[in-house]
Amino acid sequence: MIKVNCRVTGCHQVVRVIREYNHSLCSPSKIHLFRSHRSLSSVQAAEADMARSVEITPKATIDFMSKQVGGLENLGFIPQDYKDYVHSKCISEMKAEDTGGILEYLQKK
């Protein structure tokens, strides 16, 4: 454990270090939920694109993909990551004339 104080001057000062105080930060069953451990692989992205092209719902796609790998915890991403991926694909496929200028507005933000 390390305790650090922030001073009014903006400097940080280490106040206390306890080397013996050690514990796991997260149980192994929850590690797949960390953002740093989540991502769609290129194969999963291709499957997502194929499912979207034949109008399979996101829930059905995620259920199918999780069954392939033995459960949601082995999937490598959470449902929100899948939705974000599909949303970003939809945005990138939009053409300026289809959006009436909205795409340019969103890209400036």
N, C-alpha and C positions, 0 to 999 in steps of 0.2 A: 504494500500500500504506500502510496506517495500522496502527501498533502501539500498542495501548492497554494499560496496566497497571492492575490493580485493587489499590488499597491496602487495608490492614487496616481503615482507618477507613471503608471503603465508597466512597471517592471514586475516580474514574477519572482517569487522567492519560495524555494523548497523549505517547508517548515518541518516536515517529519517524513522519515522513510522507515518502514517496517518490513524487513525482508522475509520474515517468517509468515507474515499475513498473506497467504496465497490461497486462492480458490479458483474453481473453473468459472469463467465468465458466462458460459452458456452450456446447457446440456447438449450432448450430441444430437438429440432428437429435434432440437430447435435451430441448429446451425444453418440449415437450408433456408431460413428466413432472413438471414443477414443480406443486405443489398450487395455486399462485396462477394458473396458466394452465389449470386443469382445471375443467370443470363440465358438467353435462348441460343442454342448452338445453331450452326448453319443448317444442319439436318432438320432440327425442330422448326426453324424459320421457313424452310422449304415446305414442310408438312403443313404449317400454318397457312402459307400462301395457297397451297393446293386446296385445303379445306375451305378457305375463304372463297376461292374461285368457283367451287361447286355449292356454295351457300350452306355449308355446315355451320351450325351455331358455335360460338366460342365455347360455351359450356360443354357441348358434345365433343368438340375437338380436344379440350383440356382433359376431359374424362378418358377419351381414347388414348391420348398421349401418356397419361399417368398410368393407365393399365399396361401399356407397353413396357414401362420401366419399373413396375412393381409398386406404385403409389406416388402420391403427390410429393412426399419428402425426397424421392429420388429423381424428380422431374428436372430440377435445376432452376426452376423459376416458379413464381406464384401467379395465380390468375390475373392479377393486375398488370404484371409484366407482359403477359400475352395481350391483354387489351391495349396497353400502351404501344406495343409493337404493331398491332393491326391499325391502330389510330395513326401512327406515324406513317405507315404505308399508304393509308388513304389520303393523308395530307400531301405526301410526296407525289402521288399519282394525279392529284387535281391539276387542272390546267387553269391558267389565269382567266381565260374566257368562261370557264365553267363556274368560277367563283365570283365573278363580277367585281374583282379588285380585293376581295377579302383575303386571298392568299398573300398578296403583297403586304397588306396591313398586318397579318399575323406574323409574317417573317420579320417585319421591322420591330416587333415587340420583343 
